[in-house]
Amino acid sequence: MSQASFRLRSFLIGMSVASLTWGASIYLYLSLNSHTDTTTLSDGDKGQSLPYIPLRDISSRNHVLKHFVDGNESKTNGQWKLKFKQLVDDGTMYKNSPALVADLKSKVKVVNGFGSKLNSYSVRNVGKNDMSFGGGLDKGNSNLDMESLGLIKTIEEKKEREQGFKKHAFNALISSRLSYHRNVPDTRHDRCSSIEYPVKLPSASVIICFYNEEFHALVRSIHSVLDRSNTQNLHEVILVDDFSDIDGLNEQLQKYIEKRFPIKVRLYKTPRREGLIRARIFGAKRATGDVLVFLDSHIEANVNWLDPLLARIKQNFTRVVMPLIDIINAETFEYTASPLVKGGFNWGLHFKWDNVPEDSLLHGEDFVKPIQSPAMAGGLFAMDTKYFHDLGEYDSGMDVWGGENIELSIRVWTCGGSLEIVPCSRVGHIFRRRRPYGSSSAGEDSTVKNSVRVAEVWLDEYKEEFYKTKPTARNLDYGDISERKSIRVKLHCKSFKWYLEKIYPQLIEETSEAKSSNNGSKISNNKVPYSPWNERKRNYISQFQINLMGTKFCIQSEHSVTTKNSGLVLAPCQAWNKKQRWSETDRHELVLAELLCLDAGNNKLRISKCHEMMGSQEWKISSKMETPIYNMAAGLCIGLPETGKVLEGVKVTLDICSEKHPFMKFNLLGYRNI
């Protein structure tokens, strides 16, 4: 055989082998991916493929295979069992494939600048809006302008928003439009991303109790925990429905869990209304992880929130640790960073936030170190499971909600443990201005009763300070506390005097200052002096009059510029009239004569005290000419009654934004930058 023939034959053999290899590879790839499930839900993340495989125990839950088998089930059932076994430990425990692990990595958008706000939201499925100035609520738009998210387009949507506030005390209309996987800013300090945590950490049981929670906020809470947790350490998510009475809520959630969540997400329902305190005990007794992580039902976990908490408990099981709680605005759902703070309380046993001393934050590493805290807010914390039970769980004699956080805080500190806030763990929380549900079934204020139990068990002689603050609580029936007192003896807990001297001397100092102040003495301290609202400095960026387009009328206050809750009316434009002089701040507040803010609270247009919380006082103006003026919290625009006449003295109101509305566009006269 010639050398040329030999080379040709070798080449042909090599090509044949390579072809067979590629063919086998392609066949295996297609066989593994040909049945990928892309089930969609009309009430979920519409059009998105399932981000999690809801794995179940194959031996007892064969019906789950139907979600993944296409064609002849009996023919493919054996193949899928084999594939599932490759995905799970011992055929029953949940484990992600490499592809799923990649999908479960944080979806948190990192924004430059510490504490900055995200300027775009992800939306689930909302109808298209015809207003060019509203930004549009286009279906499938994953980067919708946040200002447009609360836009009300119909009477039905206006009713939905109002009912949402009534039932849940937050903007349920916006919640229903937000993606379950929306981006939030990474609010951690830059140094947090470089911290490495042990590979092997305790397993976590996340417990979320809820009562009549808004469905979308609840589901978003669960998704955020799954999306932004290390799946190796997230053992389970336990949901406790505290006997909700919203029709269909439990059934709707159960169906969603079966279709969208892994086996590690489990739903329980209490046999009767227990209240948050006993519902958490109910959930804790069903948890099997090393660490219990209690979360509220309207939160959004931030990037890598879980590992920093578990690492601290791994070092010392008596540590009770808390994430830093970021703020989700109840009206707009804007996610903003919280400053470094620690927890405390007053003699009425009401929780409050205390500033971290400035002299303890001198270097970069100081901003990421755990902060010892005298008390916890109570909604979000992690604790070793055995330690939780050994320490006495919660006081089951307390009702519903309130005071349990102060009781647990004092018990942890005086009985040998410690409380810490971990700055590199951040979780956003919807801060509502009221509780949407009542107190106990008997109609009494559960917080006061619970606080009396705390005072009688833990405050020793200092309980008199509590009763001075709450004199009506002195004769209140607080139930049997013998079991709680026996726990204190059994655990050899220290006195409350020790707690005041070693852990929270600030409470005594504040009491002394208050007494000295009442006696006319001058106190010298390092506190920043309080500044009245009308004397605080604001960053004004522009000044103008607001002229109704096509007329000679401007918007002015109905009464003097110092009259709170004054309405707004039309009047002839007068450049010298301070009742028409509006200044815009960098917070997008509109301040009349640099005194009172334009407010859309309760869908009523008025000027009121500037509360500096945005929301009802945050306005969107798109241009200097022919612009609507829109409030995201209200979802409405400034205008006149559509059927009315343009006359001096006509009331200016809020109405559904519409391009066709004849009295909803304005010019900014005399506009100047400041």
N, C-alpha and C positions, 0 to 999 in steps of 0.2 A: 504494500500500500504506500502510495506516495505521501510525502509530507503534507502536501496541499489537501489531499483527500482526508487524511487523519485530522487535520485542523477543522475541516468542514464538518466531519462527523462529530467531533467533540463539541463544536459550536451548537449543532442541532440537538444533541443530547442535553446540553446545558440549558438551552431555551425550553426544552420540554419539561425538565425538572422545575425550572423557575415558574413556568405557566401553571403546573400542577400545584405548586406551593401557593401562588397568589390565588388560584381558584379555591383552594381549601380555606384560605384565610377569609376570602370574601364570603364564602358559604357560612362559616362560623359566625362572622359578624352579623350577617343578615338574619341568621336563625336566632341570635340572641336579642335582636332589636326589632324583629318583625311584629311583635305583639305589644309594643310600647303603648301604654294607655294614655289617651288624651281626653279623658272624660271632662266635660265642662259643666258648670253649674250656673243656672240662671241667677241665683242669688249670691254667688261667690265671685271669684276673680274670673269674670266671664272671658272666654276665649283663651285662657292660659292653661297649659298642660299641667297635670298634677305635679307639684313640687316634691311630694313625699309618696313613697309606696306604703299603703296602709297594711303592713304585714301583720298577719295573725298566726296563731298556732294552726299549722296546716292540718294536723290530725283532726281537729275539732271544728275548723272554720273553712272547709273546702269551698264554701260559697264565695269567698273572697277571690278565689282563682278566676271566677267568671269575669272579673274586671280586667283580667290580663290575658285571657284565652280568646282567640279569634278563630272561629271555624269549629272543627270537630273536637269537642272537649275531651272525649275519652281517648282520642289519639294523641293529644298533646299534654295530657295531665301529668304523665310521668316525667316528661321533659321539664315542665314548669316546677314540679316538686324538687327536681335536682337543682334548678336555678335558684329557687328560694333557699335551699340548704346552703348554697354558696353565699347567700346574703345574710344568713342568720346564724347565731350561735346556738347550737343544740336543737335547732328547728323551732324554737319558740321565742327567743329573745330578739329584739330589734337591733339591726345593724345596717348601716348605710353602705351601699356600693360606692366605689371611688367616684362615680359620676354624681351620685346623690350627695356625697360629702362635699364635692365642689359646689353643688347647687345650694347647699345649706350654709355656705360661708356667708359672712356678714354682707348684707345688702345696704349697709349704712354708707351714705355719701359723706365723704370728708370735706368739710368746708374750711377754707383758709380763715384763720382768725379765731381765737378762743371765744366761744360763746356767741358766735354769729348765727343768724337765722338762715334757714334754707329758703331760697327764693322760688322754689318750685315744689309742687306736690305730685304724687302719683295718684291717679284716679282709677276707680274700678269701672263703673259703667253709668254714665249720665247722658241725658239727652243734649242735643245740640242747641245752642243759644244763638239767636239771630242778632244779638247786639255786638256791633263791631268794637265798641269801647269796653265791653265786658270781658274781652279776651276769649270768649267762647268756651263752652263745655263740650268740646268735641269728643265723641266716643273713640276710645283707643288712644287718646292723647296722654302719654305717660308723663309729660312734663308740663302740666297745666299751671298757669299763673295762679299762685295761691290766693291772690285777691279775688279771683273769679269763683273760687270754690264754693263760697256760701251764697252765690247769686241766686235770688228767688225769681223764677220766671212765670209762675202761675199761682193762682189762689190756693191750689191744692198743696203746692210746695210751702207756701207761707203757713198753712195750717199744720203741715208736717213738722216744720221748724218749731212752731209754738207748742205743739204736743210733745216734742222731744224735750224741750226745756221743762215742761210741766212734769213729765214722767222721770227724766233722767238728770235734769239740772245741767245739761250741756247741749251743744248744737248737734242734734242727732241727724240733721239734714246733711251737714258736712261729713259727719262720721259715715253715713251711708254712701258717700261719694268717694271717700278715700280708699286707696288700695290697701289690702291687708298686708302688703309688703312695702309700704311706702318708704321712701328715703327720709332719714332724719340726720341732722348734723352730728358728727362725732364731737361731742363736747368735752372730751377728756383733755387733760393737759398733754402737751406733746411728748413728755417723758414717759407717759403710760404705755405708748405703743412699743417702747424698747424693753419693757420689763418682761422677763421670762418667768414662767410659772412651772412648777413640777409637772412632769408628764403624768404621773399617777396622783390623782387627787380624789378626795371622797366623792361618792356618787350623790347626786342631788335629787330630792323629791320636791318639785315645785307645786305648791298648793295654792289654788286660786278659788276663793269662795265668792259667790255672787248671789244677789237677790234682785230680781227684776232688772238685770243689767241690759243695756242696749246691745242687741245682738252683734252688730258690726264692731263696736268697741271691744266687746268680749273676744270675738274671734281674732281681731287684730292683736290683742294682748297675747293670745296663745301663739299665733304665728310669729310674733316678734321674739318670744322666748325660744321657739324652735329655730328660727332663722339665725339668731345671734348668740346661740349657746354652743359650746363645745359638746358635740353629740356624745363623745366618749364619757363625759361627766354628767350629762343630763339623763338621769335614770328613769324619770317618769314625770308626767304632768297630771296632777290630780285636780279635777274640777268638782267643786261641791255646790250644787244648786240648793240653796237654803229655802226650799219650798216656795219658789217663785210662783206668782199667780198671773203672770202675763200669759195669755192664751197661746199655746203652741211653742213657747220659748224652749222648753226642755226637749220636746220632740224635734224641733228644727235643729237644735244644737247636736242632738244625738245623731241625726242623719248626716250632718256635716262632718262630725267626727269619724263616722264609719267610712265616708267617702274620701276625706281629705287628710286625715291625720294618721300617724303611725300608732301602733299598738300601745306605745308608752303613754298616750293620752287617754285618760279614763274619766268618765263622768259618773258621779254619784248624786243622789238626791236625798236630803234628810226627810224623815217621815213626817215632820212638822216644822213649823218656823222656829228656828233655834236662835237666830241672831248671829252676828259675825263671830263672836267669841266662842260659843259652843260649836258653831259650824267648823271653825278651825281645829278644834279638838277632834271633831268627827273626822276631818280629813287627815290629821296627823296620825290617828290610830290606824289608818289604812295605808300609810306610807311605808315603803320598804327601803328607801335610800338611806345613806349614811348621814345626810344633812337635810333638814327641812328648810325650804325657802318659801316664805309666805309672801305673796304678792296680791295687790288689789286687782280688780277685774277691769280696770280702765287705765292700763299702763302701756308703755312701749319700751321694751328693753333696748339698750344701746349696744354698741359694738363690744364684744368680749366682756360682757358684764358679769358673767358667772364665775370665771376662774379666779379673779382677785378675791372674791368672798371665800371660796372653798380653800384657797391657799392659806388664808389667815386661820381658818378653823383647823386645817391640817396641822399647823404649828402648835395650836393650843385649843383643845376642844371646848374650853370654858369661855371662849370668845363668842359673843353674839355680835354679828357684823351686819352693817347696813350699806346699801349703795347710796351715793349722793343722788338726791331726787331732783331731776330736772322738771321744768314746768311745761305742761301742755295746756294752752289756753282753752278754757271751756267754751268760748264763743267762736274762736277762729281755728282751733287745733294747731296753731303755730307752736313749734317745739323750740324752746329756748333754754339756755344753760342756767343752772343754778349756781350761785357763788358758794365758796367753801363756808359751811356753817356747821353748828353742832346743836343738839337738842337740849332743851331745858323745860322748866315749868314754873308757874307761880304758886302762891299759897292756896289758890283755888283749885290747884292740881290740873290746870289747863296747860297743855303743851304749847311751847313757843320755840322759835328759832333764835339762837344766840350767835353773834358774830365770833369768828375765830380771831383771837388777838393778832394784831398786825405784826407784833414783834416775834411771832412764831412762824411767820411766812417771809423769811429774809432771803432764802435761797431756792433755786429751782426744785430741788428734791423735797423741800417742805410742802410743795403743792401736791405731791403724790403719796406722802406718808399717811398711814391711817391716823384718824383724829379721834381721840377718846372723847366720848359724849356722855354726859350725865343721864340723858334720857333719849328715848327713841320716839319717832313719830308714830310708829306702830304698823303702818300699812305694808312696809317692805323691809324684810330682814331675813337673815339666815342663821341657823342654830343647829348644832349637833343634835341628831335625833334622840339619842339616849340621854343626853344632857337635858333636853327639853322635858322629857318624861320624868327624869330623876329630880329635876328642879320644881316639879309641880305643875307642869303644863300651864294652862290659863286658870284663872279663878272661875270655875263653872257656875258659881253663885251670882256672877255678874250677868246683866241682861244686855242683849243686842250689841251695843257698841259704846265706847267711851270709857276712859279711865284705865282700861286693861293695859295700855302701853306704859302708863306711869307705874302701875303696879309691877309689871314685869321688869321695868328698868331698875326700880329700887331693889327688887328681889335679886336680880342678877348681880348687881354691885355688892349688896350687903351679904350675899351668900356665897361669895368666892369667885364670881365671874367678872366679866368686863364687857363694856359696850364700845364699839368702834364704828365710825363712818369711814368707808374705804373710797377715796376720791377717784380711783381708777375704775370703779364700778359705777355706772350711771344708768338710771332707769327713769324715763319720763312718766309723769303722772298727771292726769286731768284733775286740776284743782277746781272743784265746784264751790260755788258760793253758799250753797245750802245742801243739806241732806235731802234727797228726794223721797225718803221713806221715813216713817214715824219712829217713835221710841218703842217701848215695850207694849205688849198686847193690853196691858192694864191702863195705858195712856200716860203713865208717869215718865218723867225725864230719866232715862236710864243712865245718862252720864253722871247726874248728881248722886243717884243711889250707888253707882259703882265707885265713885270717888269717896263716898263715905266708907265703903268697905276698905279702900286703900288706907284711908286715914286711921281707921280703927285697928287695922292689922299692923301697919308699918311705921306710922309717924310717931309713936310713943307720946311723950309729953308735948311734942310739937303739933299734935292734932288740933290744939286750941287755935293755932294760927289759921288752920283750915276753917274752923268753925267761925272765927272772926270774919273771914272772907265770905263764908256761906252760912250765915246764922239760921236760915230756914232749914238747913240740912240737919241741924242738931237733933231733932225729934223724928227723923225719918226712919222708917223700918227698913233696915238694910240686910235682914236675914241672918242666918247662922254663919259665923265666921270661925268656929272652933277648929274646923279642919285646916283652914289657912294658917291659923296661929300655930297649930301643931307642926306644920311644915317648917315654919320659922325656927321652932325649937329643934326639930330633927336635923336641920341643915346647919345648925350652929351659926345662924346669921348674926351679923353685927348690928349695932343700934343705928337708929336714924341720925343720931348725933354724929356718929362716925362718918356716915354718908355726907352730912353737911360739911364736916371739917375736912375730909379727905377728897371727896368727889365733887361736891357742888357748893363750895363756900360762897359762890356768887349769889345764891338765894338769900343767905344771911346778910350779905353786903347790901343787896338791894332793899331788904327790909329795913336795915339800919339807915340807909340813905333816905328812904321814904319817911321814917320817923323824924329824922333830923330836919328834913325839908318842911315837915308839918310844924316843927318847932321854930322855924324861921332861921335855922342855921344854914350857912353856905357850905356846899359840898364841893370839894375839889376832886375831879376825876378826869379820866382820859377819854370820856365818851365824846363823840361828835355831837355838837349842840343841835337840838331839834330846830328845823327851819319850817315855819308855817308854809302851807301849800302855795299861797299867793306871793311868797317872797323867794321861792326856790328859783334858781337859775335854770332857764331852758335854752336849748340851742335852736334859735329861730333861723330859718333858712330863706323865708320869703314873706312878703306882705302885699295885700291886695284888697279890693272890694269884689263882692260876688254879684255880678249883674245878670239878670235873667235875659237870655239872648232874644234880640228883637224888640226889647223894651228899654225904657229909661229908668227902670226900677232895680234897686239893689236889695239884698237880704240884710236885715238888721234885727237887733234884739227888740222885742216888744216893749220891754221895760229898760231900766238903766243897766249899764254894763256891769254893775256890781250885784244885780238881782239874780240870785240862783234860781234855777228852774224856769227862767223866763223863756217864753216861746219866741218864734221868729216870724217876722212879717215882711211884706214888701213896702218899700218907701222910695221916693225919688233919690237917685244917686247923688251923694254929696261928699266930695273928697275930704272935707274937713270933719265929717261926722264920725266920731270914735265908735258909735254904735254900729258902724259899717266897716270898721277896720279889722280885718282878719290877718292873723300871722300864723304861718305853718311852721311846725317844729320838725326836727329830724326824726321824730317818732310819728310823723304824719298826723299830729293833732292840729286842729284849727282853733286858735285861741283868740277870743274877742277882746280887743284892746289890751292884749297880753295879761288878761285876768282870768276869765272863765272859758272852759272848753266846750266845743260843740259836741253834743252827746246824743246817741241814738238808742239809749237804753230803753227797754220795754217798747221798742218801735215808736217812741215819741221823741220828736225833735225838740231839743231845748239846749240851753247853756247851763253848765253845772261845774262844780269843783273838779279840777283836773286830777284824776286819780292815778295817772301815769302807768296804767295797766293796759293801754291800747284798747283792743276790743271795740267797745261801743264808742270810743273816742278816736279811733283810727280811720282815716278817710283816704280814699283813692281819688286823685285828680289826674286825668290822663294828659291834659294839655292846658294852654292858657286861654284858648278860644273854643267855643262850642263844645264844652266838656261836661259830661255828667259828673256828679259828685256822689260817690258810692261808699257805703259802709259795709265792710265784709261781715262783721259780727251780726248785723241786722239783715244783711243780704238785700238791702233796699237802697234806693237812690233818693236824693233830695228833689222835690218837685212841688207843684201846685195841684189842687184838685183838678182832674182832667176836664171836668164839665164846668168849672168855674170861670170867672172873668178875672182878667189881670187888672186889679185896682189897688190903689194905695191902702195898706192895712190888711190885705188878704193874707191869711195864715200860710206859712210855708210848712210842708209836711214831708213824710217819708212815704214812698210808694214803690210798687213793683217796677223794676227797671225795664224800660222799653224804648227801643229806637223810635217808635212811632208816637210816643208821648209828646204832646205839644209844648209842655212846660217842664222839661227835664234837662235842658242844656244851658250852660252858663258861660259867661266871659269873665275873666279875671282882670278887672280894670286897675290901672296904675300899678301893675305888677312890678315888683323890684326885689332883687336878691338882697339878703342881709348878710 
